[in-house]
Structures are given as C-alpha cells and as structure tokens.
C-alpha cells in the first residue's frame, strides 16, 4: 500500500499522500490510522478482505485517551494522553494502598529538583513497602509509555532503586502520583502537516 516503517519504531508506518503524511500504528491485531481520508483508507483495507470493527474517531486505544483540542494558534489538534489510566487505574491503586487519593501539589515538577535519591539514607522499605514501590513504579512506567513524557525522567530515576528502595524513595514516588493527580490532563498533540 506504499507505507514504509519508521526507523524509530517498526510498528509505526507512514506514507506521503498529497499535502500530508498518513500514519498507521500497528499493535498485534489493533491499528490506528491518522490521515485526512479514514473512510477511503478503511475501504481499501476491506477490498483486501480485512475484517474491520470499531472504525471511527479514536477516543480510547491501548490505554490512551484521544481527543481534539483547539489551541491558541487557532488550529484543532488530535491529542493523546493518559487521563483515564491515571484517574481510573493509578488513583484507584493509590487509594487501595493508602486509603485516600494523593494530595494535590502546587509543585510543577514530578520530583523535587533538589532531591538526590542516590544520597537518600532513610530506612530501607519493609517487604510490604517494596511490593508497593514495585507496583507504583510499574504503573508510572506504563503511564510514561502512554505519552506522559513529563514523568519519564522522574520514573527512570526512581526505577533505579527497585532492588532496595528506601522510605524516602517511596515518599518521592508518591510525589509523582501527586503530580499526576494534579496535572492529569497532560497530553501530546499531533500535527499532520508535512514536516519542514
């Protein structure tokens, strides 16, 4: 069909089409098409005997939320974020573990810029706290994969301490949850214009 795979991810395919690029993201038996003629694209797949279901404007796909947002430049962009995953999965986990949602924060960073986790000499976590730490880190990693690039550095930093987390580490992982609870609407916007 004229698509070629991205060098960054072989499951992301693209092709030039008139005044824009079309993209096809493939994951096992799911795909997501981005372009100006979705109906024409789906019809071309049907002529190749593909059985399609759930075609239409994306709302939720593989754990990520899709929407359309009008930005200050006057353009409307497709956006991708993790709001549903954060509110329904991560906050539910936190509430189960600690009895309440994480406090909202005024800080605009997931981690305190002055915190040096490699210098943390607080008490080591108990076995139960280690399990909590591992669970929270796993959810943060999935959230990062859903486009929350603002927490990637903090998540990777705190992931380094999984073998022997300290209570201070656990406290700062909870701070990342507070950050996400406060700023759950973060998302990536897609611009389908031909790149410069």
C-alpha contacts under 8 A as a table, 3 or more apart, distances in Angstrom:
res1	aa1	res2	aa2	distance
2	X	15	X	6.27
3	X	13	X	5.73
3	X	14	X	5.00
3	X	15	X	4.68
4	X	13	X	5.28
4	X	14	X	5.48
4	X	15	X	6.40
5	X	9	X	7.26
5	X	10	X	5.14
5	X	11	X	6.76
5	X	12	X	5.74
5	X	13	X	4.28
5	X	14	X	6.42
6	X	9	X	5.36
6	X	10	X	5.52
6	X	11	X	7.49
6	X	12	X	5.55
6	X	13	X	5.79
6	X	14	X	7.09
7	X	10	X	6.43
9	X	12	X	5.61
10	X	13	X	7.13
11	X	25	X	5.84
11	X	26	X	5.21
11	X	27	X	6.92
12	X	23	X	6.99
12	X	24	X	5.84
12	X	25	X	4.56
12	X	26	X	6.45
13	X	23	X	5.63
13	X	24	X	4.96
13	X	25	X	6.24
13	X	26	X	7.95
14	X	21	X	6.63
14	X	22	X	5.49
14	X	23	X	4.42
14	X	24	X	6.16
15	X	21	X	5.63
15	X	22	X	5.41
15	X	23	X	6.76
16	X	19	X	7.79
16	X	20	X	6.17
16	X	21	X	4.46
16	X	22	X	6.33
17	X	20	X	5.48
17	X	21	X	5.48
17	X	22	X	6.53
18	X	21	X	7.85
19	X	193	X	7.53
19	X	194	X	6.71
20	X	35	X	7.67
20	X	192	X	6.23
20	X	193	X	5.48
20	X	194	X	5.03
21	X	35	X	6.78
21	X	192	X	6.42
21	X	193	X	7.28
21	X	194	X	6.37
22	X	33	X	7.37
22	X	34	X	5.66
22	X	35	X	4.59
22	X	36	X	7.65
22	X	192	X	7.84
23	X	33	X	5.76
23	X	34	X	5.06
23	X	35	X	6.57
24	X	31	X	6.68
24	X	32	X	5.70
24	X	33	X	4.62
24	X	34	X	6.46
25	X	31	X	5.38
25	X	32	X	5.13
25	X	33	X	6.55
26	X	29	X	7.32
26	X	30	X	5.96
26	X	31	X	4.39
26	X	32	X	6.67
27	X	30	X	5.13
27	X	31	X	5.99
32	X	58	X	7.95
33	X	38	X	7.05
34	X	38	X	7.39
35	X	38	X	6.40
35	X	192	X	7.28
37	X	40	X	5.39
37	X	41	X	6.27
38	X	41	X	5.01
38	X	42	X	6.07
39	X	42	X	5.20
39	X	43	X	6.13
40	X	43	X	5.07
40	X	44	X	6.22
41	X	44	X	5.17
41	X	45	X	6.50
42	X	45	X	5.11
42	X	46	X	6.31
42	X	52	X	7.92
42	X	55	X	7.92
43	X	46	X	4.99
43	X	47	X	6.35
44	X	47	X	5.22
44	X	48	X	6.68
45	X	48	X	5.12
45	X	49	X	6.67
45	X	50	X	5.58
46	X	49	X	4.96
46	X	50	X	5.06
46	X	51	X	6.61
46	X	52	X	7.41
47	X	50	X	7.41
52	X	55	X	6.95
58	X	61	X	7.01
58	X	66	X	5.90
58	X	67	X	7.49
59	X	65	X	5.73
59	X	66	X	4.63
59	X	67	X	6.20
60	X	63	X	6.54
60	X	64	X	5.49
60	X	65	X	4.53
60	X	66	X	5.78
61	X	64	X	5.28
61	X	65	X	6.63
61	X	66	X	7.65
63	X	82	X	7.02
63	X	84	X	7.59
63	X	85	X	6.26
63	X	146	X	7.07
64	X	80	X	6.42
64	X	81	X	5.60
64	X	82	X	5.02
64	X	83	X	7.58
64	X	84	X	7.30
64	X	85	X	7.16
64	X	146	X	5.78
65	X	79	X	7.89
65	X	80	X	5.50
65	X	81	X	5.19
65	X	82	X	5.77
65	X	83	X	6.57
65	X	84	X	6.66
66	X	78	X	6.87
66	X	79	X	5.46
66	X	80	X	4.69
66	X	81	X	6.70
67	X	78	X	5.73
67	X	79	X	5.26
67	X	80	X	6.81
68	X	76	X	6.26
68	X	77	X	5.49
68	X	78	X	4.68
68	X	79	X	5.90
69	X	76	X	5.36
69	X	77	X	5.53
69	X	78	X	6.70
69	X	79	X	6.90
70	X	74	X	6.31
70	X	75	X	5.68
70	X	76	X	4.14
70	X	77	X	6.38
71	X	74	X	5.64
71	X	75	X	5.84
71	X	76	X	6.24
71	X	77	X	7.45
72	X	75	X	7.45
77	X	189	X	5.89
77	X	190	X	5.98
77	X	191	X	6.45
78	X	189	X	5.70
78	X	190	X	5.40
78	X	191	X	7.52
79	X	187	X	6.04
79	X	188	X	5.36
79	X	189	X	4.34
79	X	190	X	6.15
80	X	146	X	7.91
80	X	147	X	6.91
80	X	187	X	5.24
80	X	188	X	5.20
80	X	189	X	6.53
81	X	146	X	6.35
81	X	147	X	5.78
81	X	148	X	6.71
81	X	185	X	7.16
81	X	186	X	6.21
81	X	187	X	4.15
81	X	188	X	6.33
82	X	85	X	5.28
82	X	86	X	6.04
82	X	143	X	6.44
82	X	146	X	5.78
82	X	147	X	6.97
82	X	148	X	6.96
82	X	184	X	7.51
82	X	185	X	7.69
82	X	186	X	7.65
82	X	187	X	7.26
83	X	86	X	5.10
83	X	87	X	6.03
83	X	184	X	5.43
83	X	185	X	5.81
83	X	186	X	7.64
84	X	87	X	5.22
84	X	88	X	5.66
84	X	89	X	7.55
85	X	88	X	5.48
85	X	89	X	5.15
85	X	90	X	6.43
85	X	143	X	7.37
86	X	89	X	5.75
86	X	90	X	4.84
86	X	91	X	6.13
86	X	143	X	7.47
86	X	180	X	7.14
86	X	181	X	7.41
86	X	184	X	6.71
87	X	90	X	6.21
87	X	91	X	5.37
87	X	92	X	7.30
87	X	181	X	7.55
87	X	184	X	7.57
88	X	91	X	6.16
88	X	92	X	5.92
89	X	92	X	5.23
89	X	93	X	6.19
90	X	93	X	5.13
90	X	94	X	6.24
90	X	139	X	6.68
90	X	177	X	7.99
91	X	94	X	4.97
91	X	95	X	6.05
91	X	101	X	6.26
91	X	102	X	7.74
91	X	177	X	7.91
91	X	181	X	7.47
92	X	95	X	5.10
92	X	96	X	6.10
92	X	101	X	7.92
93	X	96	X	5.10
93	X	97	X	6.20
94	X	97	X	5.16
94	X	98	X	5.92
94	X	99	X	7.56
94	X	100	X	7.18
94	X	101	X	6.31
94	X	102	X	7.18
95	X	98	X	5.24
95	X	99	X	4.73
95	X	100	X	4.50
95	X	101	X	5.18
95	X	102	X	7.79
96	X	99	X	5.67
96	X	100	X	7.56
97	X	132	X	7.52
98	X	101	X	7.71
102	X	174	X	7.29
102	X	175	X	7.97
102	X	177	X	6.53
102	X	178	X	5.09
102	X	181	X	6.92
103	X	178	X	5.65
103	X	181	X	7.77
104	X	178	X	5.47
104	X	179	X	7.00
104	X	181	X	6.35
104	X	182	X	5.14
105	X	108	X	7.95
105	X	178	X	6.07
105	X	179	X	6.18
105	X	182	X	6.24
107	X	110	X	7.61
107	X	179	X	7.43
108	X	179	X	7.45
109	X	112	X	6.51
109	X	113	X	7.50
109	X	179	X	7.17
110	X	150	X	7.82
110	X	151	X	6.27
110	X	154	X	6.46
110	X	175	X	6.59
110	X	176	X	4.71
110	X	179	X	5.40
110	X	180	X	7.82
111	X	115	X	7.28
111	X	154	X	6.12
111	X	172	X	6.70
111	X	175	X	6.78
111	X	176	X	6.40
112	X	115	X	5.30
116	X	119	X	5.54
116	X	120	X	6.71
117	X	120	X	5.03
117	X	158	X	7.51
117	X	168	X	7.86
117	X	169	X	6.61
120	X	166	X	7.50
120	X	168	X	6.54
120	X	169	X	7.51
121	X	166	X	7.49
121	X	168	X	7.91
122	X	166	X	5.91
122	X	167	X	6.00
122	X	168	X	5.80
123	X	166	X	5.64
123	X	167	X	5.83
123	X	168	X	7.78
124	X	164	X	6.90
124	X	165	X	6.13
124	X	166	X	4.11
124	X	167	X	5.94
125	X	128	X	7.75
125	X	129	X	5.36
125	X	130	X	5.83
125	X	164	X	7.41
125	X	165	X	5.85
125	X	166	X	4.93
125	X	167	X	5.32
125	X	170	X	7.98
126	X	129	X	5.08
126	X	130	X	6.15
127	X	130	X	5.03
127	X	131	X	6.45
128	X	131	X	5.19
128	X	132	X	6.48
129	X	132	X	4.93
129	X	133	X	6.08
129	X	170	X	7.89
130	X	133	X	4.94
130	X	134	X	6.15
130	X	162	X	7.66
130	X	164	X	7.63
130	X	165	X	6.59
131	X	134	X	5.19
131	X	135	X	6.22
132	X	135	X	5.16
132	X	136	X	6.15
133	X	136	X	5.22
133	X	137	X	6.09
133	X	162	X	7.31
133	X	165	X	7.42
133	X	170	X	6.09
133	X	173	X	7.65
134	X	137	X	5.18
134	X	138	X	6.10
134	X	162	X	6.51
135	X	138	X	5.16
135	X	139	X	6.41
136	X	139	X	5.25
136	X	140	X	6.21
136	X	173	X	7.35
137	X	140	X	4.99
137	X	141	X	6.13
137	X	155	X	6.92
137	X	158	X	7.69
137	X	159	X	6.39
137	X	173	X	7.50
138	X	141	X	5.14
138	X	142	X	6.39
139	X	142	X	5.12
139	X	143	X	6.10
140	X	143	X	4.96
140	X	144	X	6.13
140	X	151	X	7.89
140	X	155	X	6.31
141	X	144	X	5.07
141	X	145	X	6.34
141	X	152	X	7.64
141	X	155	X	6.58
142	X	145	X	4.95
142	X	146	X	6.36
143	X	146	X	5.00
143	X	147	X	6.96
143	X	148	X	6.08
144	X	147	X	5.55
144	X	148	X	4.65
144	X	149	X	5.72
144	X	150	X	7.92
144	X	151	X	6.37
144	X	152	X	5.60
144	X	155	X	7.91
145	X	148	X	6.92
145	X	149	X	7.90
147	X	187	X	6.71
147	X	188	X	6.54
148	X	151	X	6.04
148	X	152	X	7.13
148	X	186	X	6.84
148	X	187	X	6.69
148	X	188	X	7.88
149	X	152	X	5.15
150	X	153	X	7.43
151	X	154	X	5.33
151	X	155	X	5.93
151	X	176	X	7.56
152	X	155	X	5.12
152	X	156	X	6.06
153	X	156	X	5.24
153	X	157	X	6.02
154	X	157	X	5.08
154	X	158	X	6.18
154	X	176	X	7.65
155	X	158	X	5.28
155	X	159	X	5.93
155	X	173	X	7.98
156	X	159	X	4.98
156	X	160	X	6.64
157	X	160	X	5.76
157	X	161	X	7.98
158	X	161	X	5.83
158	X	162	X	7.62
158	X	169	X	6.97
158	X	173	X	6.99
159	X	162	X	5.59
160	X	163	X	7.83
161	X	164	X	5.75
161	X	165	X	5.10
161	X	169	X	7.68
162	X	165	X	5.51
165	X	169	X	5.99
165	X	170	X	6.99
166	X	169	X	5.13
166	X	170	X	6.46
167	X	170	X	5.05
167	X	171	X	6.18
168	X	171	X	4.99
168	X	172	X	6.34
169	X	172	X	5.19
169	X	173	X	6.23
170	X	173	X	5.06
170	X	174	X	6.27
171	X	174	X	5.17
171	X	175	X	6.44
172	X	175	X	4.74
172	X	176	X	6.58
173	X	176	X	5.19
173	X	177	X	6.71
174	X	177	X	4.99
174	X	178	X	6.36
175	X	178	X	4.86
175	X	179	X	6.23
176	X	179	X	4.95
176	X	180	X	6.30
177	X	180	X	5.07
177	X	181	X	6.02
178	X	181	X	4.98
178	X	182	X	6.16
179	X	182	X	5.19
179	X	183	X	6.02
180	X	183	X	4.99
180	X	184	X	5.11
181	X	184	X	5.55
183	X	186	X	6.27
